[in-house]
Structures are given as C-alpha cells and as structure tokens.
C-alpha cells in the first residue's frame, strides 16, 4: 500500500476506504473527522496504524509518515476495518496527500 497513490488501491479505494479532507483532529482521543461527498465520518486512529505520505502529485516517491502529518485541511484516504462504512470507523491505514 505504501507505493499506491490515494484512490488507486484495487478492491479497496472507495469500497472499504474513505477519501476526504480532515476537518478536525483530536490527538488526545485519537480521533479524526473526515468530510467527503457522503458527509462526515469520525475515524478512530489506533497507535499501530501506519501513515503513509502520497507524493505522487508532486512526482515524488511515497514515504512513511507519522501522526504529525494528520492535520486539518489535508486530503487523506483511510482504509477502515469495518465491513461497511458507518458514521464512525476504525482506521487500518491512512494515506496523506503530500505536496513535498
């Protein structure tokens, strides 16, 4: 998954993932709020969840990221653990769109 751009994961993107913008963060509660065309979703981010930087738009190599990359205003893809999307999900991995 590290090397696959946001929205291009076969069988995952837009099936068991959400692509949207972070509109709120709560690091203490390990929560993100995402907004996409379907509305807002609360995302729990467990400690072990990998974060990757998608640098494909800047024609760069993707890289490992960190929780510090999860900021309001950035576009992310969150693969969730649940079988179906609900108003609240638990992240399995997160890709962050990076211009660097």
C-alpha angles and dihedrals in degrees: 000000000000093000099040115096123237110283096017104089106122112239092000112062110092089353102073098357138071122223111198148112125285106242098172139013132198107183092178092059092034091237136140127187114214128194124202136149090288093055134256128332130191112225124198111210111203118207096254096053112123118232119202131189114228105209096168094113089056089046091243135128117272115245144185113279135188141224088272087070091063099093134152112270099028123118115239141174114220120194106207129208098223123095091237135021116260136169088278127033139171117238121238094180138347131213118198122203107234129188093197 
